[in-house]
Amino acid sequence: MKHLLTITLLFCVFLANATIRRVNNNPGVVLVAGLVYDNFPNAFNESLSGDTIYIEPSVNFYSTVPSFDKKLTVIGDGYQKGSNNGLISPLSFSLNESILQGNFSIVPGAENSIFIGINFKNINVTVTANNIQLKRCVLSGSNAHCLVLNSSNNLIEQCYFSLEGGGHSDIGGNGNGNIFRNNIFTDIFNGQQNPIVDQCILGGVAGIVNGVFTNCIVGTNNYNVGTNNTFSNSIKINAPFGTPGNNNIENASVDDIFILGFNGNRNPFDASIDKDFRLKTGSIAIAAGTSGQDIGPFGGTQPYRLSGQPPVPVITNFFLSTTGSTSSGLTGSITIKSNN
């Protein structure tokens, strides 16, 4: 009882400083004032800096807000769960997704916000605030760019930039000093200055200044690589890099790298499912990285996670006895698995 009281007090202290809000627009969900909402804008408007919003899987899309200008953590439940069913563990409780629709601007005031496991579907995300983290999200644009970074010191990791729906999955903007690691960019990586790019797939590179690329796999869509870029321990499909570097593999065939990685027309990186970009048995990317790790998003210390499952603990077993007494209490057990 003493330990239970301690945990309860700590939980109350946490809640006193930050609120966890849920958004769920599935039919039959019971709304709770200040805690459970049926739309994202209402939850956002009532949130304070430091709060967390869970956007729960739904049969319906969620609308965005006109301007995201608060420091919040926004957590969804990943993407492409049906396609990867049987490959991801622990399994999600629902194959529905947390989908945001409507162009989305992350503006000053939102510094240090975190987005995890969100499906930004066929929209354009523009970031003008610094120190934003996008983790395990999927982005598919409706026109030229699905992510425009015009700010600095942002971290984009373990995300999937998809050509799903016929839109674009480009990176754009003139951001400075942003970090990109363990991502799959099926389209063009554009316009960034002084980026650090590690363990990524890039459909192509254009207009980058002072970029440092390591352990990457790069496609053939190079319109203008840019200036003062270096590639190391990286692979180039069907062409040379044309820029300084070392320990690179050039003129590689996509058939020697991925399980699939292309569509029916055999266009490199046009596959629409993230699992297709896993390395095949005997891939030339295996153990070819800077520290002997695999090249590409599934290698390194923070490997890409299929379907972007959020790094929050998952209860895999729960037991509570149905009988007890005031003297003995109830017996029970909970088994929790990390989802990192």
Summary of the structure (lengths in Angstrom):
residues: 340
radius of gyration: 21.7
end to end distance: 30.9
largest distance: 76.3
contacts: 1138
relative contact order: 0.10
helix: 11%
strand: 34%
